[in-house]
Amino acid sequence: MKKVNDESSTVIELCSKSNAITRKLDGNLGAIHGIGFIEYMVLHHLNESPQLLMRRIDLADSLGRSASGVTKMLNPLEKIGLVSKEVNPRDARVSLVKLTASGLKTYQQASNSLNQVAVGIFQRIKPAEIQRIQDLFNRLVV
């Protein structure tokens, strides 16, 4: 029986922890704000973009998802008024997504909840160690 190497073992552990964190965030954000973590990430990327607006394909790239997957994800967010779809005045084939005022408010409130959960997740880790984790993640080749 072949054993996985240390790098593979670390990738497996990272993915497992990532899934556990996502489940925790989904539960918290869903119960309080009615959105899951991936929907929060949509709002986050739109909030970070100029004019709170992104091309759908760029949003998909930022999320590591397919364009069609993001379109399916955006439909419920549009129905509840958190995002709106806009027409690109220069190219009608390009689909744009904009964070609405309601979406911005939800994002800000959900960010407060996320901050609280994140503090709990890292409660046994010192600030310098958190910075070290961030530095190591930035060095990963993905």
C-alpha positions as CSV (number, residue, x, y, z in Angstrom):
1,M,0.0,0.0,0.0
2,K,1.4,3.3,-1.1
3,K,1.5,6.2,1.4
4,V,0.9,9.8,0.4
5,N,3.8,12.1,0.7
6,D,3.9,15.0,3.2
7,E,2.7,17.5,0.6
8,S,-0.3,15.4,-0.3
9,S,-1.1,14.8,3.4
10,T,-0.9,18.6,4.0
11,V,-3.2,19.3,1.0
12,I,-5.7,16.7,2.3
13,E,-5.7,18.4,5.8
14,L,-6.0,21.9,4.3
15,C,-9.0,20.8,2.2
16,S,-10.6,19.1,5.2
17,K,-10.1,22.2,7.4
18,S,-11.3,24.4,4.6
19,N,-14.5,22.4,4.3
20,A,-15.1,22.5,8.0
21,I,-14.6,26.2,8.1
22,T,-17.0,26.7,5.2
23,R,-19.6,24.6,6.9
24,K,-19.3,26.7,10.0
25,L,-19.5,29.9,8.1
26,D,-22.5,28.6,6.0
27,G,-24.4,27.9,9.2
28,N,-23.6,31.2,10.8
29,L,-24.2,33.4,7.8
30,G,-27.2,31.4,6.7
31,A,-28.9,31.6,10.1
32,I,-28.3,35.3,10.5
33,H,-28.2,36.8,7.0
34,G,-29.8,34.2,4.7
35,I,-26.7,33.7,2.6
36,G,-24.0,31.0,2.5
37,F,-20.2,31.6,2.5
38,I,-19.9,31.4,-1.3
39,E,-22.7,34.0,-1.7
40,Y,-20.8,36.1,0.8
41,M,-17.7,35.8,-1.4
42,V,-19.7,37.0,-4.4
43,L,-20.7,40.1,-2.4
44,H,-17.1,40.5,-1.1
45,H,-15.6,40.5,-4.6
46,L,-18.2,43.0,-5.9
47,N,-17.6,45.2,-2.9
48,E,-13.8,45.2,-3.6
49,S,-14.3,46.1,-7.3
50,P,-14.4,49.6,-8.8
51,Q,-18.0,50.9,-8.8
52,L,-19.2,47.7,-7.1
53,L,-19.4,46.2,-10.6
54,M,-17.7,43.2,-12.3
55,R,-17.9,41.3,-15.5
56,R,-19.5,37.9,-14.7
57,I,-16.5,36.1,-16.2
58,D,-14.1,38.0,-13.9
59,L,-16.3,37.2,-10.9
60,A,-16.2,33.5,-11.9
61,D,-12.4,33.6,-12.1
62,S,-12.2,35.3,-8.7
63,L,-14.4,32.6,-7.2
64,G,-12.7,29.8,-9.0
65,R,-16.0,28.8,-10.5
66,S,-17.3,28.3,-14.0
67,A,-19.2,31.2,-15.7
68,S,-22.4,29.0,-15.9
69,G,-22.0,28.1,-12.2
70,V,-21.8,31.7,-11.2
71,T,-24.8,32.6,-13.3
72,K,-26.8,29.9,-11.4
73,M,-25.5,31.4,-8.2
74,L,-26.4,34.9,-9.1
75,N,-30.0,34.3,-10.0
76,P,-31.2,33.8,-6.4
77,L,-29.1,36.8,-5.2
78,E,-30.7,38.9,-7.9
79,K,-34.2,37.7,-6.9
80,I,-33.6,38.9,-3.3
81,G,-32.1,42.2,-4.5
82,L,-28.5,41.7,-3.4
83,V,-27.1,42.0,-6.9
84,S,-28.3,43.3,-10.2
85,K,-27.4,42.4,-13.8
86,E,-26.4,45.2,-16.0
87,V,-25.8,45.6,-19.7
88,N,-22.3,46.6,-20.8
89,P,-22.9,49.8,-22.9
90,R,-19.8,48.9,-25.0
91,D,-20.5,45.3,-25.6
92,A,-24.0,43.7,-25.1
93,R,-22.4,40.2,-25.1
94,V,-20.6,41.0,-21.8
95,S,-22.6,40.3,-18.7
96,L,-22.1,42.7,-15.8
97,V,-23.0,42.2,-12.1
98,K,-23.5,45.0,-9.7
99,L,-23.7,45.0,-5.9
100,T,-27.0,46.8,-4.9
101,A,-27.5,49.1,-1.9
102,S,-29.3,46.2,-0.2
103,G,-26.4,43.9,-1.1
104,L,-23.9,46.3,0.3
105,K,-25.8,46.5,3.6
106,T,-26.0,42.7,3.8
107,Y,-22.3,42.4,3.0
108,Q,-21.4,44.8,5.8
109,Q,-23.6,43.1,8.3
110,A,-22.4,39.6,7.2
111,S,-18.7,40.9,7.5
112,N,-19.3,41.6,11.1
113,S,-20.6,38.1,11.6
114,L,-17.7,36.6,9.7
115,N,-15.2,38.6,11.8
116,Q,-16.7,37.2,15.0
117,V,-16.6,33.6,13.7
118,A,-13.0,34.1,12.4
119,V,-11.9,35.3,15.8
120,G,-13.3,32.1,17.3
121,I,-11.7,29.9,14.7
122,F,-8.3,31.4,15.4
123,Q,-8.7,31.8,19.2
124,R,-5.8,29.4,20.0
125,I,-3.4,30.9,17.5
126,K,-1.3,34.0,18.2
127,P,-1.5,37.0,15.9
128,A,2.1,36.4,14.7
129,E,1.2,32.9,13.9
130,I,-1.8,34.1,11.9
131,Q,0.5,36.4,9.9
132,R,2.8,33.4,9.3
133,I,-0.1,31.3,8.0
134,Q,-1.1,34.2,5.6
135,D,2.6,34.4,4.4
136,L,2.7,30.7,3.8
137,F,-0.6,30.7,1.9
138,N,0.7,33.5,-0.3
139,R,3.7,31.3,-1.3
140,L,1.5,28.4,-2.4
141,V,1.6,27.8,-6.2
142,V,-2.0,27.3,-7.4
